[in-house]
Amino acid sequence: MLTDAQMRLIAGLAFAAGAIALSGCYYVHLAAGQLEMNRRREPIAELVARDDTDAALRQRLDYASRARDFAVTELGLPDNGSYRSYADLGRPFATWNLFAAPKFSVKPQHWCFPVAGCVAYRGYFKEARAARAARHLAGRGQDVYIGPSLAYSTLGHLRDPVLNTMLRHGDAELAALIFHELAHQQAYVPGDSDFNEAFATVVENEGARRWLTHLGRDDELNAFNASSLHEKQVAELMVETRGRLATIYASGEPTEQMRTAKAAELARLRDSLTALGLTSAGDLNNARLAAVATYHRCVPALTALLGEHGGNLPAYYAAIRALAQDAAGRSALCPSDSR
């Protein structure tokens, strides 16, 4: 028998499929993936208490449970059923997110959904489906990039579980992922991916630092700060390159000149990334830069906003929710660089 949550999901996705008939197969794919996730879900408290639970898994889930409680008591994040259960999906990633952009534009393609609004990527529960969609868009002359994701969120509409994919890295990363996804439930603006992801990233980083300080894990905190700094440096290089490419694309130069200038910028970026120690940067194109910008471009501005509130998270959330209702304010805080 289907649970109430499953029935709500099916009803919601059926509505979405009816509203956007041409995307019906995609919504069936989403429904199947979500139902599989729900079917595999088990309460963390029960798994931790069971004698037959693998000892290493028990330790990680107990850690996740304590981080989840910390999110409520110390970070002011929602207290609900999300991330209080566990699901092993039997695969390395939760979803594969497809980004696409024209050859001579940094503005990513957007896909629109009934709840999330228009977002800069399209998620797939199966890598092969994402790859097939990417080939289709590439065949139409677009730059494409597939970014695998460790976590998954329904923005609090369902009780999202901790996934096996979220356990791939260390404890600090696990806690940070939980804080990031819960932040989306604290504030979310349909149609503004840059704002939403930057806000969640700020909460993720601030939350992880406070959590590790709370645990007294100084070595892990230092490692997390070093990793965050490296990620910030990589992101800044990509965002800066994207800004220069936007200027090139807006120049009105002939296509071949833009193609040459684009290649030169991407080659320079690859050299800079290599100098930072990133020796396997993978494909670099407009879609890849759009993906990075979505998560990082507005982080400095929203981090500064947290500082303006003295690190007071409830006051910060209130300011974020006010900005969620103020498109002009969001644009002033983080102007669009997309052309």
N, C-alpha and C positions, 0 to 999 in steps of 0.2 A: 504494500500500500504506500502511496506517495505521501510524504509529509506535507504540512501546510506550507512550509517554505518552498518545497518543490512545486506545489501547485501554483503558488504566487509567481515563481520564476517562469513556469510554462505559460501562464496567462500573460505575463509581461512580455515575454519573447514572442508569443503568438501575436500580440498587439503590434509589436515592432515589425514583425515579418509582414503583417497585413498592411502596415503603414508604408513600408518600403518594399514593395513586392519584388522588385528586381534583385534585392539582396536576400531573398528568402533562404537560399541555400546557406548563406553565411550565418543567418540567425539560427537555423537548424543546427549548424556546427557549434555555435555558442551554447545553445540549449543542451546539446549532448555533452559538451565539455563540463558545463556547470553541474549537470545531473550526476556525471561521473564523480566529480569532486565531492558532491554531497553524499553520494553512496559510500565513499571511502572514509568519510569523516568519523572520528571517534573522540569522545571527551578526553582531554589531556589528563584530568584528575584520575580517571579510571585507568588509563594506560600506565600512569606513574605508580598506581597502587597495585597493579597486577604483577604476580610473580613471574609470569612468562614473558614480560616485556624485556627486550634486550637492554642490558645495563647501560650501554653508551647512549641509546635512544632515551632511556628513562632520564639520564642526567641532562640531556639537551632539552627535553620537554619540561623538566622541572625548572630549568633555567629560563626557558621561554615563559613559563607561567609566572615566575617571579618578576620578570621584566614587564609582563603584561600588567601585573598589579601595580608596579612602579609607575607605569604610564598613567594610571588613574590617579594614584595618590600624590605623585610628585610632579607630573607633567600636565595634569588637567585634561587628559585625553579621554574620549568616551568610555564609559563603563557599560559594556554590553557583551553579547555572546561572541563577538569577533575575536579570533585568535585564542580561543579557549578550547578548541578541538584540534585534532591533527589528522591529516590525510596524506597517505603515501601514494603519489600518482604513478610511481614506477617509471619515471622519466627524469632527465636532468634539469629541465626547466618547466616553469609553470605555463608560460606562453611564449610565443615568438611575435614580436611587434614589428610590423612593417611600416617603414617611413619611405616617402617618395617625394621628389621635387623635380621640376623641369631642369633641363641641362643648363639653362642660363637664368636661373632664379634661385634665391636662397629660401623662398617662401615654400614651405612644405604643403603637400596636398592634405586636405582635411576630410575626414569622414564623420558623418553626423549620426547620432544615436538618440533615442527618446529620453534617456536619463542623463547620460554623460554629456550631451551636447556635441558640438563639433570638436574633434580632437585631431592631433597631428599624426596619429598613427592608427593602425588597425591591427588588433590582436588576434592571434590564432592559437588554439590549443594543440595543433599538430604542425610540426615544422614543415612537413611536405606541403601542406596547404599554403603556408606563408611563402614557401619557395615558389610554388606555382603562381601565386598572385604576383610575386616580385618579377618573375619572368614575363608575365603578361604586361606589367607596367614598363619594364625595361624595353620590351618589344615596341612599345609606343613612344620610345625616346626619352623616358624619364630616368633620372638617377634613383637608385633604390638602395635601401639598407635594411637588414633584418637584425633587430636587437633582441637577444633572448632575455627573458625576465625570470627572476627567481621567485617573485611574489605576485600576488593577484588580489584584487579588491573589487567588491561590488559597491563600494562607498557606503557600507553599512546597511544596505538594503537586505542582505542576507548575512548569516553568521559565518564569515570567512574563516577558514581554518589555517593554522600553521601548516605549511607544506614541507614535504621532504626536501624539496628544492631549496627552501630557506635555510636548511641545515648544511649546505655545501661548504660554507666558510666558517669562520670562527664565531665565538660567542658574541663578541662586540657587534659583528655584522648582523647576526640574528636579531639582537635587540634593536639595532638601528632599523632593520627592515620592518619590524613590528611598529615602531614609532612612526616611520614614514607612512605606512598604510593607514594607521589610525588618524594621522594628521589629515588625510583626505576626508575623513568623516567629521573632522572639526570644522573645516571650511572647504568649500568646493565651488568653483565658478564654471558652470557649463560653457564650453566654448573657449576657455582661456587656459590652454595646456601649460604655457610658460609660467603663468602665475601659480597655478595649482601645484606643479611639480617643484617649483622653486620653494614655495612655502613648505611643502612636505619635506624637502631636502634640508631646509633650515631646522625644522623640528627634529628630523632624524639626527643631524649632527649635534645639536644642542642636547637632545635627549640622551644620546649615547655617551656624551662626555659626562653628563650628570650621573648617569647610571654607573659608569665605571668608577667615578669618584666615590659614589655611594658604596660600592663594593670594596673600595680601597685597592683596586687593581691598577697600580700606577704604571706598571710595564705595559699593560694592554692599552691604557689611556695614551701613553706616549706613542705606541705603535699606531693607534687609531688616528691620532693627530697627524702623524707623519704621513699616513696613507691618505688622509683627507687633504693635506697640503699638496701632495703629488697629484691627486685627482683634480684639485682646483687649478694647478698649473697647467695640466693637460687641457682642461676645459677652457681656460682663458686663451690658450693658443688657438684652439679650434674656433672659439667665438670671435676672436680678433680676425682670423682668416676669413670667416664668414662675412664679417663687416667689410673687408676689403673686396671680397667677391661681389657683394651687393653693389658696391660702387662701380666695379667693372661692368656688371650686367646692366646698370642704369646708364652707362656711358653712351650708348647708341652706336658703338663701334661695330664694324662688320663681324659676322659670326666667326670667321676664322681667327680674327685678332682676339676676340673674347675667348675662343677655345685655347689659344696659345697662352693668354694671360692666366686663364683658369689653371692650366696645367702647371704653370710656373708657381702659382700660389700654393697649389697642393703639394708640389715637390718641396717647396720651402717649408711647408708645415711638416711634412714627413721628416725632413732633416732636423727640425726643431724638436719633434717628438723623440727622435732617436737620441738627441743630445740629453733629453730628460730620462733616458733609459727605457723608453717604450720602443723596443726593437721590432715588435710585430703589431703595427698599428692597423693592419687590415686595409680594406678598401676605404679610400677617402674621396668623398664626393658631396654634392649638395645635400643629399638625404642624410648622410652620416653626420654632417655638421648641424643639420636641423635637429637631429635626435639629441645631440649633445646640448645644443642651445635650449631645447625644450626643458631640460632638467637643470641647467646651470646658468643661463644668461641672466636671469633675474635674482639669483641667489645673493650677490653682493648687496643689492638694494634692500632685499627683505631681511638680510642679516643686520644691516644698519638700522632698520626699523625696530628689530628686537632690542638693539642697543639703546635706541631712543627711549624705550620703555624699561630700561634698567634690567633687562633680562627677566622681567615679570611676565611669565607666560600667559596667565589669564588676560592681562591687559593687552598683550600682543595679539592674542586670538581675537579679542574684541576689535582691535584695529584692523586685523585681516578681514574680519566679517564685514566691517564698514567698507573696506575697499572692494569687497566682493559685490557690493551694491553700487559702486562708483567706478564706472568704466574710465572716466576721464582721470580720476585719481590713480588708477592702476597704470594708465598710459603715461602719466607724468612721472610716476615712480620708476617705471621700467619701459621707456619708449620703444616702440617697435623698430627693428632694423631690417625688416623683411621687404625685399623688392622682387 
